[in-house]
């Protein structure tokens, strides 16, 4: 970055502003859809549609937490 700072240090303010505008334009995201515009089926297409009871969800969560702590203790 210091190399580029040296290159632009002598530019006047309007040239710096033009350079910044060009840089910002170059990194615009390709997709401009918002999260709300994406249908739920597309957003979670790879997600399993299976629903769990509260007890099953608790058991799965606790199993994951236990695995994390067991893995941490093994290190």
VMD Tcl script that draws the C-alpha trace (Angstrom):
set ca {
  {0.00 0.00 0.00}
  {2.84 2.39 0.72}
  {3.91 2.06 -2.93}
  {0.52 3.32 -4.07}
  {0.45 6.05 -1.43}
  {3.70 7.37 -2.89}
  {2.15 7.33 -6.35}
  {-0.89 9.39 -5.39}
  {0.51 11.73 -2.74}
  {1.08 14.54 -5.24}
  {-2.40 14.38 -6.80}
  {-4.67 17.33 -6.13}
  {-7.93 16.82 -4.23}
  {-10.11 16.54 -7.34}
  {-7.84 13.86 -8.79}
  {-7.89 11.96 -5.48}
  {-11.68 12.20 -5.41}
  {-11.88 10.85 -8.96}
  {-9.53 7.98 -8.02}
  {-11.63 7.11 -4.96}
  {-14.80 7.15 -7.06}
  {-13.20 4.78 -9.57}
  {-12.05 2.43 -6.79}
  {-15.48 2.37 -5.16}
  {-17.13 1.68 -8.50}
  {-14.72 -1.20 -9.11}
  {-15.74 -3.05 -5.93}
  {-19.51 -2.79 -6.24}
  {-21.18 -6.13 -5.58}
  {-22.30 -8.02 -8.64}
  {-25.62 -8.94 -7.09}
  {-27.71 -6.16 -5.67}
  {-30.68 -8.19 -4.49}
  {-31.56 -7.65 -0.86}
  {-32.08 -10.48 1.58}
  {-35.84 -9.81 1.49}
  {-35.91 -10.15 -2.33}
  {-34.61 -13.73 -2.26}
  {-37.35 -16.38 -1.95}
  {-37.02 -18.56 1.15}
  {-36.71 -21.70 -0.99}
  {-33.67 -20.22 -2.74}
  {-32.13 -18.83 0.44}
  {-32.30 -22.13 2.28}
  {-32.30 -24.48 -0.71}
  {-29.76 -26.89 0.84}
  {-31.40 -26.85 4.26}
  {-33.18 -29.98 5.42}
  {-36.91 -29.28 5.77}
  {-37.28 -31.73 8.65}
  {-38.77 -30.15 11.77}
  {-37.74 -31.16 15.28}
  {-39.61 -31.19 18.54}
  {-38.29 -28.95 21.30}
  {-36.78 -31.98 23.03}
  {-35.05 -33.17 19.84}
  {-33.69 -29.70 19.16}
  {-32.37 -29.50 22.73}
  {-30.70 -32.92 22.44}
  {-29.06 -31.99 19.13}
  {-27.82 -28.70 20.55}
  {-26.45 -30.31 23.69}
  {-24.75 -33.00 21.61}
  {-23.00 -30.29 19.57}
  {-22.00 -28.36 22.69}
  {-20.66 -31.50 24.34}
  {-18.65 -32.31 21.21}
  {-17.13 -28.83 21.23}
  {-16.12 -29.07 24.89}
  {-14.82 -32.62 24.49}
  {-12.74 -31.50 21.51}
  {-11.44 -28.51 23.50}
  {-10.51 -30.71 26.49}
  {-8.63 -33.13 24.25}
  {-6.27 -30.36 23.12}
}
mol new
graphics top color blue
foreach p $ca { graphics top sphere $p radius 0.5 }
foreach p [lrange $ca 0 end-1] q [lrange $ca 1 end] { graphics top cylinder $p $q radius 0.2 }
display resetview
